[in-house]
Amino acid sequence: MTTICWFRRGLRLDDHPALSAAAAGGPVVPLVILDPAEAAARPASAERQALALRPLDEALRRHGSRLVVRRGQPREVLRDLIAETGATVVHTTAGFPSASDDDPAAAVQACGAELRVHPPGDLAERGSVLTGAGGTFKVFSPFFRALKRVDVAAPIGVPELTAPASWPGSEPLDWSEARASMRHGWDPVARAARPGADAALGSLEEFLDGPVADYPEHRDLPGLAATSGLSDALAVGEISARSVWHRCLPAWRSGAPGVEDFLSELAWREFARDLLHDFPELATRCWRPEWEHFPWEGDSDAAEAWRRGETGVEMVDAGMRELFATGRMHNRVRMIAASYLTKHLLTDWRVGLAWFEQTLTDWDAASNAMNWQWVAGCGPDASPFFRVFNPDTQAKKFDGDGAYRRYWLSPDGAGARLFAEAAPRSWGVDPSAPRPEPLVDLSAGRARALAAYESLRAANS
Ligand SMILES: Cc1cc2nc3c(=O)[nH]c(=O)nc-3n(C[C@H](O)[C@H](O)[C@H](O)COP(=O)(O)OP(=O)(O)OC[C@H]3O[C@@H](n4cnc5c(N)ncnc54)[C@H](O)[C@@H]3O)c2cc1C
């Protein structure tokens, strides 16, 4: 009896519980659905997924199988493919709902089949790392201590795959709707990405061979390639978190420098997933309800200047250019840019979250929402709102020689040229134009943010 394995992210063959379960049931049709709603909502992430499809198809073919790609709303695609193959079971992975607002389980059931949902290969099952009182951790440090006591399950191998008697038709591996939604006219994401499960493993090995030892000192320096660069591979599921964890275990146990710091960052990803599981509105509502009364400003010309990298603040503008031109942004710079938006510009964190959702190749519902709420001060274990980053001081500390800012801002910087090519024509980007004047005076912006915070505190006291 043929079964369908619907790859929702999880774009790999090893450590894939849904694929292993499908393979145990007989011939498997591996399916990817290119949903236009997903391409419109998260184009950079969708394009990053599209880049992973060719390596996935090649890996499947090495195992006597192949990828079936279909475009459309998941419920319609599943209905058609179930009818074509006679499958009675569809296996898939939990945690990655599509942007289409449909209910695939009901759609599958309506065809007389069953949707079986499997875990994604995270470090722990959702809801299994709990406080002594049985609740979800709201603070990271005790969460990480508890996670370290968990016996993280070993990754599972690639299952033996059996081909169906005949292959259903497939569409091209290209997700042109995603590129169209990015408004680039060309594909900067493809230049910046290293797609495929083998490449992800290669990135991990290269990182563990060298940079990890200096990770604690260098991870905040955006001018260096000092971090693993694995977030987009983890987000699209070319490598599982527990594969990374187990690969690091021997070095960690032998006390190799930097490894625990690295695993603690991976644990932040896990912490975010537990928080989203516990509070599904994490991307739309302040986790601390009183913050819904904070006088945030909505979208505005200032927010648009932030999106385009035209705030007049070097570190913020460099980061926003990096984001638009590559789909990536260094973590330290994300914190600086997010803090500037929510504090100096007093803009609602959801405005920034939405832009990151459109532009990040490593977009992840849980990590994006948790980090925005963390920076804005309204989330669990959040950075206190009154701690307002001064972006110029941050630049001196973390980009002391100015290399990162020159790359993205100076007229002859390679990054500045990349950004000028990537930006929509309507933005009128001219790399040789003088830098814009600051949108706000940093001291005045800080004072305004602190006054707003005081008004919230007074209202709640
Ligand atoms: C406002 C804001 C929004 C963010 N949105 C996302 C997002 O949508 N998707 C995403 O994957 N990360 C997000 N991050 C976290 C972080 O910036 C990226 O994971 C990191 O830059 C990835 O680079 P790396 O793979 O080289 O990380 P490394 O330093 O090598 O870290 C290893 C892995 O740990 C995880 N990780 C590291 N830092 C964090 C963190 N703060 N929160 C959660 N996981 C973390 C990532 O999976 C990363 O690949 C956001 C951070 C901020 C401040």
PDBQT file of the ligand as one rigid body, heavy atoms in Angstrom, charges set to zero:
ROOT
HETATM    1  C1  LIG A 501      14.919  40.084  16.407  1.00  0.00    +0.000 C 
HETATM    2  C2  LIG A 501      15.496  38.714  16.126  1.00  0.00    +0.000 A 
HETATM    3  C3  LIG A 501      14.834  37.830  15.279  1.00  0.00    +0.000 A 
HETATM    4  C4  LIG A 501      15.356  36.552  15.042  1.00  0.00    +0.000 A 
HETATM    5  N1  LIG A 501      14.675  35.707  14.182  1.00  0.00    +0.000 NA
HETATM    6  C5  LIG A 501      15.168  34.457  13.963  1.00  0.00    +0.000 A 
HETATM    7  C6  LIG A 501      14.483  33.569  13.086  1.00  0.00    +0.000 A 
HETATM    8  O1  LIG A 501      13.417  33.870  12.516  1.00  0.00    +0.000 OA
HETATM    9  N2  LIG A 501      15.034  32.330  12.883  1.00  0.00    +0.000 N 
HETATM   10  C7  LIG A 501      16.204  31.932  13.511  1.00  0.00    +0.000 A 
HETATM   11  O2  LIG A 501      16.661  30.800  13.284  1.00  0.00    +0.000 OA
HETATM   12  N3  LIG A 501      16.844  32.756  14.365  1.00  0.00    +0.000 NA
HETATM   13  C8  LIG A 501      16.368  34.001  14.609  1.00  0.00    +0.000 A 
HETATM   14  N4  LIG A 501      17.050  34.838  15.457  1.00  0.00    +0.000 N 
HETATM   15  C9  LIG A 501      18.187  34.296  16.226  1.00  0.00    +0.000 C 
HETATM   16  C10 LIG A 501      19.588  34.459  15.627  1.00  0.00    +0.000 C 
HETATM   17  O3  LIG A 501      19.809  35.763  15.193  1.00  0.00    +0.000 OA
HETATM   18  C11 LIG A 501      19.928  33.475  14.501  1.00  0.00    +0.000 C 
HETATM   19  O4  LIG A 501      19.532  32.172  14.829  1.00  0.00    +0.000 OA
HETATM   20  C12 LIG A 501      21.450  33.515  14.262  1.00  0.00    +0.000 C 
HETATM   21  O5  LIG A 501      21.822  34.782  13.786  1.00  0.00    +0.000 OA
HETATM   22  C13 LIG A 501      21.842  32.464  13.314  1.00  0.00    +0.000 C 
HETATM   23  O6  LIG A 501      23.203  32.502  12.991  1.00  0.00    +0.000 OA
HETATM   24  P1  LIG A 501      24.074  31.177  13.144  1.00  0.00    +0.000 P 
HETATM   25  O7  LIG A 501      23.362  30.018  12.559  1.00  0.00    +0.000 OA
HETATM   26  O8  LIG A 501      25.432  31.476  12.647  1.00  0.00    +0.000 OA
HETATM   27  O9  LIG A 501      24.050  31.014  14.742  1.00  0.00    +0.000 OA
HETATM   28  P2  LIG A 501      25.039  30.317  15.761  1.00  0.00    +0.000 P 
HETATM   29  O10 LIG A 501      25.583  31.380  16.638  1.00  0.00    +0.000 OA
HETATM   30  O11 LIG A 501      25.989  29.420  15.105  1.00  0.00    +0.000 OA
HETATM   31  O12 LIG A 501      24.017  29.481  16.669  1.00  0.00    +0.000 OA
HETATM   32  C14 LIG A 501      23.680  28.103  16.419  1.00  0.00    +0.000 C 
HETATM   33  C15 LIG A 501      22.195  27.953  16.247  1.00  0.00    +0.000 C 
HETATM   34  O13 LIG A 501      21.515  28.286  17.457  1.00  0.00    +0.000 OA
HETATM   35  C16 LIG A 501      20.261  28.886  17.156  1.00  0.00    +0.000 C 
HETATM   36  N5  LIG A 501      20.230  30.237  17.738  1.00  0.00    +0.000 N 
HETATM   37  C17 LIG A 501      21.281  31.083  17.898  1.00  0.00    +0.000 A 
HETATM   38  N6  LIG A 501      20.860  32.218  18.495  1.00  0.00    +0.000 NA
HETATM   39  C18 LIG A 501      19.537  32.084  18.707  1.00  0.00    +0.000 A 
HETATM   40  C19 LIG A 501      18.535  32.911  19.278  1.00  0.00    +0.000 A 
HETATM   41  N7  LIG A 501      18.803  34.119  19.782  1.00  0.00    +0.000 N 
HETATM   42  N8  LIG A 501      17.261  32.465  19.296  1.00  0.00    +0.000 NA
HETATM   43  C20 LIG A 501      16.942  31.250  18.806  1.00  0.00    +0.000 A 
HETATM   44  N9  LIG A 501      17.850  30.414  18.264  1.00  0.00    +0.000 NA
HETATM   45  C21 LIG A 501      19.125  30.824  18.210  1.00  0.00    +0.000 A 
HETATM   46  C22 LIG A 501      20.136  28.949  15.639  1.00  0.00    +0.000 C 
HETATM   47  O14 LIG A 501      19.401  27.833  15.185  1.00  0.00    +0.000 OA
HETATM   48  C23 LIG A 501      21.598  28.870  15.192  1.00  0.00    +0.000 C 
HETATM   49  O15 LIG A 501      21.762  28.334  13.904  1.00  0.00    +0.000 OA
HETATM   50  C24 LIG A 501      16.554  36.144  15.686  1.00  0.00    +0.000 A 
HETATM   51  C25 LIG A 501      17.216  37.038  16.542  1.00  0.00    +0.000 A 
HETATM   52  C26 LIG A 501      16.708  38.309  16.750  1.00  0.00    +0.000 A 
HETATM   53  C27 LIG A 501      17.438  39.241  17.687  1.00  0.00    +0.000 C 
ENDROOT
TORSDOF 0
